[in-house]
Amino acid sequence: MQAMISPLMSESAIAMTPGLLAQMAGLLVVTGAVAGVLAGLLGVGGGIVLVPAFFYVFQTLGYGGDQLMQMCLATSLATIIVTSVRSVLSHNKKGAVDWDILRGWGPGIAVGAIIGVTVAASLRSTTLQALFGVLALVIGLYMAFGRADWRLGSEMPKGLRRIVLSPMVGFLSVLMGIGGGSFGVPLMSLHATPIHRAVATAAGFGVIIAVPSVIGFLFLPIDAAARPPLTVGAVNLVAFVVVIAMTLITAPWGVKLAHAMDPKPLKRVFAIFLILVALNMLRKSLGL
């Protein structure tokens, strides 16, 4: 048994202490609860919140090194498999998923996700922090100032444009540890896809992005001393289980709040928060 798990699981996972595990679980309960409420309230993908949160939690517990961001990305993407599948099934019952878009864009997105894992595995944590910061800044600015009536076309791109754009969605999403919402929803909205259909279909993007990328990250070798307890490859199982449990509990609370109040001002507040998080990531990547 020891021989079977040693290639994937760190020594820290086998020699874990109850105190460290409890401290990690406590921090992750709060992380998962906040991510769930925001997802239900604002419709934002969990990854955009989870990656910087995981970064803070792992650093607070004393884990770091050149592959810290890889663990954050991989663990975030693992949670996205569960939340995206659940979301797609729910939206599909209402007939909101555009399967034609998924079939046309899915292969390119999957290829981009695989390339993204390969690139992420070769980069230093500080480089991935900088990339996350830049991309999160762009997403935050779009959330703050983007308008629903902006259009780049009357239908989703096909042919050469789709061949170029679809891998970019998968590639950039993996480098940020996020699902399909942050790039997929704006892309579809800008090409005249109704917002409810864009959100539902982007959940399908999330599945296509997360499944191949997590498989790749499960076999990424990480220095044993830099890995939290119960880490397989680059995926931390404690964070995965706790965050999934909490988001399943708290996401419906966010949905209820969304129906009880106008989420638009809150989305702008979140956009400001995201911009600040992005700038902080950039600051840390520069060692300031």
Helices and strands as residue ranges (DSSP letters): H 2-5, H 11-14, H 18-42, H 47-60, H 68-93, H 99-122, H 125-145, H 159-176, H 181-189, H 195-218, G 224-226, E 231-232, E 235-236, H 237-260, H 263-285
